[in-house]
Amino acid sequence: MRNVFNFSAGPAVLPEEVLGEAAAEMLDWHGSGQSVMEMSHRGKEYMSIHAQAEADLRELMGIPASYKTLFLQGGATLQFAILPMNFLPQGKTADYINTGEWSKKAIKEAQLFGKVNVAASSEERKFTCVPPRGEWRLTPDAAYVHICANETIGGVEFQSTPDVGDVPLIADISSNFMSRPIDVTKYGVLYGGAQKNLGPAGLTLVIVREDLLGHVRPNSPSLLDLKQQADNDSMVNTPPTFAVYVAGLVFRWMKRQGGVAAVERRNIEKSNLLYDYLDSSAFYTNPVARADRSRMNVPFTLPDAALDAPFLAGAQERGLLQLKGHRSVGGMRASIYNAMSLAGVQALVDYLRAFEKQHG
Ligand SMILES: *Cc1c(COP(=O)(O)O)cnc(C)c1O
């Protein structure tokens, strides 16, 4: 057992059970005499790992047969470009909701490919909320509407799926993947990197409604054509085999936890514990509107930035790792993904209280 709690925003903590399984199978997967890393991606052993991971993902998220699930590379950041290449035809407009740093990056990349309308933004409110649906100025007949479901840096999260009518809704769920049940049928595309909630870096998941595929821009590289990826079971080239395998172990762990609904209950408990303490204290501040607070990423500041270094040093001493906030916002950030235990959040709250007592 490790005696630390890792609050990294990503790559992030993985369930210890999963790391133990991967370690035990490292040299010889299921009597095959091979590490998963050494297997041909076309061999029957790896194909079974890939198929099982996909089946478990589909079961956990309730993904209907009319959606394709893709295991790709390039991170969510490459999807920022792949989305307009595949779903924004020349002459059409894509609507983006700007709720923070990741939204901004998605917008910037989409602008390389076509017309982007920022239909609503909370930038003037320092990204401390989701702009109310009533403020959104959507384009009639837009190609799609894009949201970042959870802003990992600002700690702002959509608590429900916005209604955008018949226009396909696309969501970046990198940092709240499988942290709460989600009605996949309300989305055209869901996507995210694995390294926050699902596994190691190097794997990107894309869940896409099949009827949206097949309109990639001419002259697009094969790897960036989601239809080709779908038609080839994500094997246009070598998929990130080891990362898919570890994500598959995480999916099985999720099932043992009772599935996404059970994991959500724990996530509510964990985030309430932390926010309740922050709110009860005059020492720590979280700037996000209560209704829009993220259950996954909790930024907070101390009353004086000069206290940041001693705070982090004391945390490190107690085995509370990677609490430093993102360089763009400063302060602290506790990422409390699916694999973070309630005991970890309790240890953090105990430390927050002790530090406040000493310095408050
Ligand atoms: C981490 C993150 C990204 C970027 O992911 P990469 O895999 O590094 O490209 C994009 N969006 C959100 C919401 C993230 O948390």
The ligand as an SDF file (V2000), in Angstrom:
LIG
                    3D

 15 15  0  0  0  0  0  0  0  0999 V2000
   -6.2940   17.6600  -19.9790 C   0  0  0  0  0  0  0  0  0  0  0  0
   -7.3850   18.2240  -20.7800 C   0  0  0  0  0  0  0  0  0  0  0  0
   -7.2730   18.4270  -22.1730 C   0  0  0  0  0  0  0  0  0  0  0  0
   -5.9960   18.1510  -22.9220 C   0  0  0  0  0  0  0  0  0  0  0  0
   -5.7560   16.7980  -22.9860 O   0  0  0  0  0  0  0  0  0  0  0  0
   -4.4950   16.2410  -23.7710 P   0  0  0  0  0  0  0  0  0  0  0  0
   -4.7470   14.7640  -23.6780 O   0  0  0  0  0  0  0  0  0  0  0  0
   -3.2750   16.6810  -23.0460 O   0  0  0  0  0  0  0  0  0  0  0  0
   -4.5620   16.7390  -25.1560 O   0  0  0  0  0  0  0  0  0  0  0  0
   -8.3480   18.9130  -22.8590 C   0  0  0  0  0  0  0  0  0  0  0  0
   -9.5030   19.2030  -22.2320 N   0  0  0  0  0  0  0  0  0  0  0  0
   -9.6550   19.0350  -20.8980 C   0  0  0  0  0  0  0  0  0  0  0  0
  -10.9540   19.3710  -20.2700 C   0  0  0  0  0  0  0  0  0  0  0  0
   -8.6030   18.5430  -20.1460 C   0  0  0  0  0  0  0  0  0  0  0  0
   -8.7580   18.3610  -18.8230 O   0  0  0  0  0  0  0  0  0  0  0  0
  1  2  1  0
  2  3  1  0
  2 14  2  0
  3  4  1  0
  3 10  2  0
  4  5  1  0
  5  6  1  0
  6  7  2  0
  6  8  1  0
  6  9  1  0
 10 11  1  0
 11 12  2  0
 12 13  1  0
 12 14  1  0
 14 15  1  0
M  END
$$$$
